[in-house]
Amino acid sequence: MKHTQQDFTKGPLFKPLVFFSGPIMITNLLQSSFQITDSLWVGNLLGASSLGAVAISSTIMFTVLSFVIGLNNASLTILSQQRGKDNEQGLRSYLNAFVVIMAVIATLFGIAGYVFSESLLSLIGTPESIIEQAIAYLQITFIGIIFLFGYNFISTILRALGDSKTPLKIVLIAVILNIIFDPLFIVGFNLGIEGAAYATIASQGLAFFYGLFYVIKHQLAPFSLPTLPKRVEASLIFRLGIPSGLQMAVISAGVAAILSVVTGFGEYVVAGFSAAQRLDSLILLPAMALGTAVNSIAGQNIGAQSWDRVRQLATLAVLYNFAIMFTIALLVVIFAEQGVRLFIQDEEAVAFGTRYLQIVALCYPFLGVNFVLNGIVRASGAMYQVLILNILSFWVLRYPLTALFSHWFGEVGIGIGMGISLIIGSLFAYLYFRYGKWDQKQIFAEQ
């Protein structure tokens, strides 16, 4: 095994969990900064209308990225189990299958997205004043979508094999290049909003080629010349990948539904909630990273049939999550107002955003439990079960409780309903983890 890769089937679990999840947390933070960088350069160099065009186009790209994440979760499960089985041929064969399927899907997405960019933007109600800019930005982004697929997929492969440091290098290169390329393409080459799109695909493309070169040179993954995948391999990939992709769709739709409750309270509540959500996306990065880490670690141990270690991992990861997220929650309670003011200055909006964060913050550790336990369940291949848990979380708990409590208590009820739903949702995740039959799933035996 290469020096950057860890075998999680042997030795203590807590130290590898900490040191494996750490780079994933930083990588996720860098990924988040990618969009922020684009927004800062476009907003400052081209103005509000161009910024709006990028924001609306990014909504569509987030939907595509959600599907990519779903497929990557499937690959993380399959490849980590093959690593745990110490099945080099199986690992090589499934890796080839994923490469071919990802390449085909990326190409189809790219063509369809380019052709239907205008229709998609019209469908979500893009204002006429910015639709031309949005079309230009979105079409160029779709041309380079294979790089978005590619460099995310390489990171997933390496994590499945126990390496979270190399993906950090790849994403860091993409972010640094994007910071340099944005002003160069926008102003230096006088390409305007199209320059922002070219900067994105250039930075992702170079990061992808660097990652591919680095992995092949150091033999970090058993890549081979692509061949048509076996039918049984493609079947398993789609059987796990489709429900995993739907999980992200359920989450996106659930967020939109909750926003419909928020918009009923007026402009300042929407502004305060939006600022709080931006902070949420950063605050929850450690819990999300833990979910990804336990997926890899549990996958290897499930492949090796080391079920005692899987359950030990669950206990350690949940406790580690509570330690991290309670610490973060206390900091949020203390500094919520200062955080909200980074995004907005309107006093009413700041007051709502601060109050919302202070209510929800103490429930963050329970959302972290969801990430951890669902990550372990996902590692077994129980994708439909995790999909159902997400449907329960958003559509049976989070949206209805937010609507109900906001009806009872007004705008403050948004935070109360959200917080209570997170606590009950973690209980559902625990009950399924404890009593469900996810540990009886044998994804390769089902072939």
C-alpha positions, 0 to 999 in steps of 0.5 A: 500500500502506498505511503499516502494510503491507510489500511483502516482494517487494522490497528486503532481507529480513533487516530486514523479517523482524526487524521483522515477526516482533517484534510477532508474538512479543509478540502470541503472548505476550499471547495466552498471558497471556489464559488465565493471567489468567483462571486467576489471577482465578478461582483467587483469587476463586472457589477451586480447584474453579472453577479446575479447571472453567475448566482442563477447559473450556479443554482443549475450547476449545483443540481448537476454537482449533486448528481456527481456527489451521488455517483461518487458516494456509490464509487466510495462504497464500492471501491472502499469495500474492494480495498477492504477485501484486498481484491486488486482485480475487483478494484481495478475492474470497478475503477475501469467501470466507473471511469467509463460510466462517468465519462459517458455521463459527463459528455451527455450532461455537457451536450444537453446542458449546452443545448438547453441552457436557455430553456433551463434558465427560463424555467427557473425564472431568470430575469430578461435583463441578465439571461444573456449573460447567464446563458453565456456563463452556463454554456461555457461551464457545461463545455468543461463539465467533464473536468468537474466530474473528473477532479471530484472523481479522482478525489473520491477514488483516493479517499476510498483507498485511504488517502485524503491528503492528495485530494487536498492538494488537487483542490488547493491547486484548483482554488489557487488557479481560479483566484489567479485566472478570474481577474486575468480572464475577466479583465486581462483578456477582456472576456467579461462574464465569459472570462469567469466561466473560462477561468473556472473550467481552466482551473478545474481542468488543470487540477484534473490533469495534475491529479491524473498525472500524479496518481498514475506517476505514483501508482496511487490507483490501479488505472488501466486503458478504459474498456467497456464495463461488464454488465454486472458492474454497470448494474451495481453502479447504477443500483447504488448511484441512482438512489444516492443521487436522488438523496441530493435531489431530496435535500435540494428540494427540501431546502427550497420548501423550507425557503418557501416558509421563510419568504412568507415573513418578508424581506428582512427575514429572508435576508437574515436567513440567507446570511445564516445559511451561508454560515451554516454551510461553513459550520457544518463542514466538519460534520460533513467531512466526518460523514465522508471519512466514516464512509471510507473507513467503514467501507474497508472494514465491511469489505473485510467483514470486520463488523466489530470495528464498524460498530466501534467506529460508529461510537468513536465518530459520534463522540468525536462529532459531539466534541467538535460540533458542541464546541462550534455551537458554543462559538456560534452562540457567542459570535452569531451577530458578528458572523451575520454582519459579515453578509448583511448590515440591516438591523432587523435582518441581523437580529433575525439571523442572529436569533436563528443561529443561536437557536439552531446552533445547539442542535448542530451536533445532532445533525452531525449524528445523521452525517456519521451514522448515514455515512456508515450505513451508506458504506454497506451499500444501503443507499435506498435506506439512506434515501428514505431517511433523508425523505423522513428528515426533510419532508416528514420532519424539517419542512412540516415542523418549520412550517408548524412552529413558524405558524405558532410562534412567528418568525422565531418558530423557524429556528425552533422547528428546524432545531427540533427536527434535527434532534428527532432526525438524529433519533431516526438515524440512530434507530435505523442504525441500531435495529435496521438490517443494513449490516446484512446487505452484501452488494457483491453477493447480490450480483 
